[in-house]
Amino acid sequence: MKIKKMQKRLFGTNGVRGVIGKEITPELALRIGQALGTMRPGHIAVGMDTRTSGPTLADALKAGLLATGCDVVDCGILPTPALQYIVKEHYDGGAMITASHNPPEYNGVKIIEPDGTEMGDEETIRLEEQLSDKSLPTKPWDRVGTEIAAPHLIEEYIQSIAGQFPEKPGNGMTVVVDPGSGPACQTTPAILQALGCRVITINGIMDGTFPGRLPEPSPDGLKGLAALVVASKAAFGVAHDGDADRAVFIDENGSFIEENKEFSLITQHICRNAKGTIVTPVSTSQVVELIANKEGCTVQYTPVGSIYVARTMRELIAGGKLVVFGGEGNGGLIFPKHQFCRDGGMTAATMVSLLATTGQRLSLLVAQLPERHMIKEKIATPHGSRLIELLNKRYAQENIDCTDGLKIKRQNTWALIRASGTEPLIRIMVDANDKKAGSALYQEMKNSVYEILQTLS
Ligand code: MG
């Protein structure tokens, strides 16, 4: 049942991504279009976020698809989860031009499977093999594809989320939305209005120069949102990353809610209505498991990356398990009743439902969660995978989990050490219920890492 991570050459955990004109060029987009068109013949939906380089890459990618005989459905600018929903409902595959939370000079491509999930490792490796094939096939004049524009399909996505909340829980609740000049300008305000909310926006005009804030919804970048939440006496503020598959929140006092706490609150809300399994990567804070267990639910862990979460959810369900929720500790949450991908619009709508159900202020709900202490650190080394092997041996007698890197569990405290797949470094993460225990475990891990590294260099 466990899904294993496989190493890819070009694609990372969320598609191919890089700086436009350097790693990412129209030529590469053209070849991705040809490779995808060869692998997934049929109707392919194409969408993009608001980046200035979007049209260049989209046109090149569409040309590649058309040349291999695919029919292209151009959905224009929309959130990644909106394109995923549209593909799941209507088409044979999709390609999203986006660099998610990366700065404006970045762009990339996420490939979407017919079921709306992001392409898994095995298929992505096949796509990469096609890409390196010098002679990608093109079709003759009478078999090239056709293209239609379908900007109206975004409406189906908005309605699909609004339809999950027929009781209209908004009921006049004031919410401030910060789509960060990204594609959610077109969706999240409309979704929340359909739920009965009074919506105020900031950075609500689509603009690929990102004049208000960067696409990463960091606490620093959301100061404007926080001030507006307080000034407008809103129930909460919500912000998205550059392609709106993630959502993060500001409480009514203007405080940023750490994403693992956000995950926990929504877990609590969902588990009170449905019992089953929650799926999340090994890097998620234990606060989610503590809350899930308290509500009579269990947690299944996966490698780090939303595709592993989504695919594990699907496999568990196929095996007859009841899976009620999934997600990552970065505001990327997956609602299986809606679709099997992270969805920022759905997350924002669920927060409205959560507040309406509890009748409590968001800051108080956050304050009731168990306190956790997290430490995150990077150490530069080219020996990442060998180091993990040796650490594995050193801690073999302990309660360990090798789903992704090495996770050492001691009561309610754990440490995770993972080698980066793209950079010469390792990541150490500690999550503890007590600050002192957390620091002690972190220090011990760091010492072990340096001790082993000395033998390797
Ligand atoms: Mg994203």
Residues whose N, C-alpha, C, O or C-beta is under 5 A from the ligand:
A	BS01	MG	S100 H101 D241 D243 A244 D245 R246
